[in-house]
């Protein structure tokens, strides 16, 4: 029996663009994608902290170093520039794989610069965004 587990999370990224008339997807700076172990066309869940919206889409790579997080197509209706989002990807694992499994957690600051990369999270951790 496989379990569906958190593979990667980018926490508190700020939306930099919203393009309603683009073929649907979510553009993310490719450097940040690499750090989060998310690849082009991978399915992700997006949670908008500002308005509570949740949706699924796929990722396309944005320009490296741009710190871009752009909602495209219908997803552009789910948030606005400046909204903070959490991007989550999942993985299916067999019980044996769970013994060595570690998710990747990326925390970014207000400018979408990576400030922390870890393989665990704490339910009581308060986020300081300096």
Buried (B, 14 or more C-beta within 10 A) or exposed (E): EEEEEBBBBBBBBBBBBBBEEBEBBBBBBBBBBEBBBBEEEBEBBBBBBEEEBEBEBEBBBBEEEBBBBBBBBEBBEBBEEEBBBBBBBBBEBEEEEEEEBEBBBBBBBEEBEBBEEBEEEEEEEEEEEE
